Amino acid sequence: REHLILLLANVHIRLEPKPEPLSKLDDRAVDVVMNKLFNNYKKWCKFLSRKHSLRNPPGAQLQEVQQRRILYLGLYLLIWGESANIRFMPECLCYIFHNMAYELHGLLAGNVSIVTGENIRPSYGGDEEAFLKKVVTPIYRVIRKEAGKSQHGKTAHSAWCNYDDLNEYFWTPDCFSLGWPMRDDGDFFKSVHDSRPVAVVQFDISLSVSLPKTLIRRRILTNNYL
């Protein structure tokens, strides 16, 4: 919350011409912060031919629109703050935000589920640290397993996937087959039985990526001169 307030305040105080009154948040400040934080997200949506989830309530007053946009900013910063190593996979963050922002819009609009007939509820919610346990941890386990295959850099790059390789999956329309909530049997995840106890997540499978590498890096002597 404090970080978002400072972001908006720093832009607001530097606006030219000065806002009137100065004590009221100017929409221009929100525009600047929105453009900075969501520039990559909008490009991602355009690349995948998807409509972005930064939706305003129809027929809303300017104040209500500003409040909705601030909620989207807050949501993105909350996702970023809890994403740990997934921050190295920006398009994966785009996928997460895209779905959570869509749910946020549905919650605030009071949309009703066509399946249950009840008001839409968050796919990941209700439990303590639900986002960390059910969204971040499964993806992190994929990263960790692939990193283990590298054997501290001794294995050929063609034998394992790094952050860029994993993130590349979210540059394809196939990523939407994961759904929301994410299916643990999707292409990004490969379910195998794991006898080790899992204290952090609530399923007893380990996750390993089954994606082909489109870019293979090889170590050669001339790399030092390139």
C-alpha positions in Angstrom: 0.0 0.0 0.0 2.7 2.5 1.0 4.7 1.7 -2.2 1.7 2.4 -4.4 0.9 5.6 -2.6 4.5 6.8 -3.0 4.5 5.9 -6.7 1.4 7.9 -7.3 2.4 10.8 -5.1 5.8 11.1 -6.8 4.2 11.4 -10.2 1.4 13.6 -8.9 3.7 16.2 -7.4 5.7 16.6 -10.6 2.8 17.1 -13.0 2.8 20.2 -15.2 0.6 22.1 -15.1 0.1 21.6 -11.4 -3.1 19.8 -10.3 -5.9 21.8 -8.8 -6.4 21.2 -6.0 -3.0 19.7 -5.2 -4.4 17.6 -2.4 -6.6 15.6 -4.9 -5.0 12.7 -6.9 -4.9 13.7 -10.6 -6.0 11.2 -13.2 -2.8 12.0 -15.1 -0.7 10.6 -12.3 -2.7 7.3 -12.4 -2.2 7.2 -16.2 1.6 7.5 -15.9 1.9 4.7 -13.3 -0.5 2.5 -15.3 1.5 3.0 -18.4 4.7 2.1 -16.7 3.5 -1.0 -14.9 1.2 -2.4 -17.6 3.2 -1.6 -20.7 4.6 -5.1 -21.0 1.3 -6.7 -20.1 -0.5 -4.8 -22.9 2.1 -5.8 -25.4 1.8 -9.4 -24.2 -2.0 -9.3 -24.7 -1.6 -7.8 -28.2 1.0 -10.4 -29.2 -1.4 -13.2 -28.2 -4.4 -11.5 -29.6 -6.2 -11.3 -26.2 -8.2 -8.5 -24.8 -6.6 -7.2 -21.7 -8.3 -7.4 -18.3 -7.9 -3.8 -17.3 -11.7 -3.2 -17.6 -13.6 -0.3 -16.2 -17.2 -0.6 -15.0 -19.6 0.5 -17.8 -21.2 3.9 -17.3 -19.0 4.6 -14.2 -18.2 8.1 -12.9 -14.6 9.4 -13.2 -13.9 8.8 -9.5 -15.1 5.2 -9.7 -12.9 4.6 -12.8 -9.9 6.0 -11.0 -10.6 3.7 -8.0 -10.9 0.7 -10.2 -7.5 1.5 -11.9 -5.8 1.9 -8.5 -7.1 -1.5 -7.6 -5.5 -3.0 -10.7 -2.2 -1.3 -9.7 -2.5 -2.7 -6.2 -3.2 -6.2 -7.5 -0.2 -6.2 -9.8 2.1 -5.0 -7.0 0.7 -7.7 -4.6 1.4 -10.3 -7.2 4.9 -9.0 -7.8 5.6 -8.9 -4.1 4.7 -12.5 -3.5 6.1 -14.0 -6.8 9.7 -14.8 -5.6 11.7 -16.3 -8.4 8.8 -16.0 -10.8 9.8 -12.4 -11.2 12.4 -13.6 -13.6 9.5 -14.8 -15.9 7.7 -11.6 -16.8 5.2 -13.2 -19.2 4.3 -15.8 -16.6 3.4 -12.8 -14.3 1.4 -11.4 -17.2 -0.6 -14.7 -17.3 -1.2 -14.6 -13.6 -2.3 -11.0 -13.5 -4.5 -11.4 -16.6 -6.6 -14.1 -14.9 -6.6 -12.4 -11.4 -7.6 -9.0 -12.9 -10.4 -10.7 -14.8 -11.6 -12.3 -11.6 -11.4 -8.9 -9.8 -13.5 -7.3 -12.4 -16.1 -10.0 -12.1 -16.1 -9.8 -8.3 -16.6 -6.0 -8.3 -19.3 -6.2 -11.0 -21.2 -8.9 -9.0 -21.1 -11.3 -11.9 -22.8 -14.7 -11.4 -21.2 -18.0 -12.3 -23.1 -19.8 -15.1 -22.2 -23.1 -13.4 -23.1 -22.5 -9.7 -25.5 -19.6 -10.1 -23.7 -17.9 -7.3 -21.5 -14.8 -7.3 -18.0 -15.3 -8.7 -15.4 -16.0 -6.1 -11.6 -16.0 -6.4 -10.2 -19.3 -7.7 -7.4 -19.0 -5.1 -8.7 -17.6 -1.9 -10.0 -18.2 1.5 -7.0 -20.1 2.8 -4.1 -18.5 4.5 -1.2 -17.7 2.0 -3.3 -19.3 -0.8 -1.6 -17.4 -3.5 1.9 -18.4 -2.3 1.0 -22.0 -1.8 -1.2 -22.7 -4.8 0.2 -20.4 -7.5 3.8 -19.5 -6.8 4.9 -22.7 -5.2 3.9 -25.1 -8.1 5.6 -22.9 -10.6 8.7 -22.5 -8.4 8.9 -26.3 -8.1 9.2 -26.6 -11.9 12.0 -24.0 -11.8 13.7 -25.8 -9.0 13.5 -29.2 -10.7 14.9 -27.9 -13.9 17.7 -26.1 -12.1 18.6 -29.4 -10.4 19.1 -31.0 -13.8 21.9 -28.5 -14.5 24.0 -30.0 -11.8 25.4 -26.6 -10.9 26.2 -25.8 -14.5 27.9 -29.0 -15.4 25.2 -30.3 -17.6 24.7 -29.2 -21.2 22.2 -26.4 -21.7 20.2 -28.6 -24.0 19.5 -30.9 -21.2 17.5 -28.5 -19.0 15.4 -25.4 -19.1 16.3 -22.1 -17.6 14.1 -19.1 -16.7 14.0 -17.9 -20.3 13.0 -21.4 -21.6 10.2 -21.7 -19.1 9.0 -18.2 -19.6 8.8 -18.8 -23.4 5.8 -21.1 -22.8 3.8 -18.0 -21.8 4.6 -16.3 -25.1 2.4 -18.9 -26.8 -1.4 -19.3 -26.9 -0.9 -22.7 -25.4 -0.4 -21.2 -22.0 -4.1 -20.5 -21.8 -4.7 -24.3 -21.8 -3.5 -24.2 -18.2 -6.8 -22.6 -17.3 -7.5 -20.8 -14.1 -7.2 -22.2 -11.5 -4.2 -23.8 -13.2 -4.5 -27.5 -14.1 -1.6 -29.5 -12.7 -1.9 -31.9 -15.7 -1.3 -29.1 -18.2 1.5 -29.0 -20.7 3.6 -26.8 -18.4 3.4 -29.3 -15.6 4.1 -33.0 -15.8 2.7 -35.0 -12.8 4.8 -37.8 -11.4 4.4 -39.5 -8.1 6.7 -38.2 -5.4 7.1 -40.1 -2.2 8.7 -37.2 -0.4 6.3 -35.3 2.0 5.3 -31.8 0.8 4.8 -29.4 3.6 4.3 -26.2 1.6 1.7 -27.3 -1.0 -1.4 -29.4 -0.8 -0.7 -32.0 -3.4 1.6 -35.0 -3.4 3.1 -34.7 -6.8 6.3 -33.1 -8.0 6.2 -31.0 -11.1 8.6 -31.1 -13.9 8.5 -29.3 -17.2 7.9 -31.2 -20.4 8.5 -28.4 -22.9 10.9 -28.4 -25.8 13.8 -25.9 -25.9 13.6 -23.6 -28.9 17.0 -22.1 -28.1 19.9 -24.3 -27.2 23.0 -22.7 -25.8 26.3 -24.5 -26.1 29.6 -23.8 -24.5 32.5 -23.5 -27.0 36.0 -22.2 -26.7 35.3 -19.1 -28.9 32.5 -17.9 -26.6 35.1 -15.9 -24.7 35.8 -13.9 -27.9 32.2 -13.3 -29.0 
